[in-house]
Amino acid sequence: MNEYDYEEDFEESDEEEEPQDTAGYICELCDFLEESDDVLAQKSEITGSLEILEEDFDFLEAEYKKPAPKGGKAFNTVMLDILGLYKQSLEQIYLYLEEPEKDKLKKSRESAMKAAELVGFLRNSIARRRLEMAEILSKFESGEMKEGQPITEQEEEFSLKEHDSVIGKLRSIPKARDTAFLEDRA
């Protein structure tokens, strides 16, 4: 009987490209559309790629609209805000494909970058929570904290309004799909 080597399939190679984040994909697509002289020739390919991405957003949105587990309401709320921003960004590209106006691409980029910014804040919050949990576990294991001792819990709230001023670039955001048509522009 041959044993299958799972590790071989999952080893990272230096030759593999890093998957592109969604905001980066949208901004690159906006650049492509801005620079392209013949958008209509690739409109169906671009629209197809956007539709796949939009379906992914719709699926995720449905999941985050479900009741959240205890302490997860703020997370679900910010994820819905992120998905809403990405969908606004796609809508601006669809509008651009119907009536090419550069302002629509600018709005698309802005929405995508705001979504990326929120992903960064969410990731930082999750990292902080993990550190807090590790600290609590350490205190429990060392005997500094006893079983049944209350832990004060503060639920973090997120909103677009408090984070509108910062635009950040992140490396690993929900992954975009099919970028092959962008590579053909060279």
N, C-alpha and C positions, 0 to 999 in steps of 0.2 A: 504494500500500500504506500503510495506516494504522499508525503506530507506537504501540504501547501505552505509556502513561506509568505505569510501575510505582510511581514515587515518589508519585503522587497517591493510590494505594490505601493507602500506608503512612505518609502524613503524619499526625502527631498533631494532634488538634483539641483546643481548650480545652474544648469541650463534651463530649468523651468522658469517661466515668467511668474512674477507675483500677481495674483488676481487683482484686478482693478476694483477700487471701491466705487460705489454708486455715484457719489458726488463727482469723483474724478471722471467717470464715464460720461456723466451728463455734461460737465464742463468741456470735455474733449469733443463730444458731439456738437456742442454749441460752437466751438472753434471751427470744427469741420464745416458746419452749415454756414458760418460767417465767411469762410474762405472759399467755399465751393461756388463755381460758376453755374453748375448744372445740378441743382438739388433734385429736380424733378426726375432725373434719370435714376436716382437711388431712393426715391421717396418711399416706394413700397417696402424695400429692404429696411429702411430706417423705421418706418411705421411698424413693421413686423417685430423688430427688436424692442421698440417702445411698448408694444402691446404685451409682449412676454413679461417685461419688467413690471408693467401695470398689473398684470394678473398676479404676479408675486406679491405686489403691494396689497392688492385686494385680499388675497389669502391671509397675509399677515394681519391686516386690519381686522378681519373677521375674528381671528384668534385673540387679538388684544381687546376686542369689544366684549369678550366673554368675561364673566365675573372673575376678578383677580383673587389669588390666594391672599391670606392675611398679610398685610404689609406690602402688597404688590400693586395697590391702586395707583400710586404715584408713578411707578414704572410703566404700567399700562397707559396711563395718561400721556406721559412723555413719548412713548412709542407711537401712539396715535398721532401726536403732534408731528413727529418725525415723518411718519408715513404720509400725513397730509401735505407736508412741505414737499416731499418727493413727488407726490401726485400733482401738486401745483406746478412744479418744475416741468413735468412731462406735458401738462396741459399747455404751457407756454410754447413748448416745442411743436406740439400739434398745431397750435395757432400760427406759428411761424411757417410751418409747411403749407398752410392754406394761404397765408398772406405774409410774405417775407418782410418783416420789419425788425431791425436789429434790437430794438427795445425789448422785444419778446424774449430774445436770447439772453439779454442782460437780466431780465426778471427770472428766467429759468435758472441761470447760474446763481443768483442771489438766494433763491429758495433752496437749491441743492446745498449751498454752503451753510445756510442756517440749519438745515437738517443735519449736516455733518458736525456742526458745532454742538448741537444737542446730543448727538451720539457721543461726542467727547465728554460732555458733562455727565451723561448717564454712565459711561464707562468709569469715569473718575469716582462717581458716587458708589458704584458697585465695588470698586477696588477698596474704597474707604470702609464699606460695610464688611467686606471680607477681612480686612485688618482688624476691625472691631470684634468680629466673631472669633478670630484667632486669639485676640487678647483675652476675651471672655473664657475661651476654652483653656488657655494657658493658666488663667487665674483659678479656674475650676480644678484643673489637674494638680496645681500646686497647693491647693487647699485654701488659697486666699479668698475664694468665693465658695460658698456652701450651696448644696442642692436645695432648691426651693427659695433661695434668696432672690428677691425681685431685681430684675434688670430694667432700668428705665429705657424706654423705647421712644425715639423721636422719628416720626415719619417725615421724610423729606418731600417737599413739594417742588415741582418744576413748572415753569410756564415759559412761553416764548418771549414774553415781555421782559423778563429779567435777564435774558441772554441775547437780546437783539444786537448788542453793541460789538460782540466779539465774533470774528469769523476765523475758524481754525481749520487747518488741514489735518486730516487723520489718515492713517494707513489702512485700517481694516474696518470698513463699514459694510453693510449688506452688499454682497457681490453683484455686480452688473453682469449681463450676459452678452453674447454675440457682438464683438467689436470688430469682426473681420472686415466689414465694409469701411471702417475708419483707416485700416492699414493699407487699403488700396489707393488712398489719396496721394501717396508718395510718388 
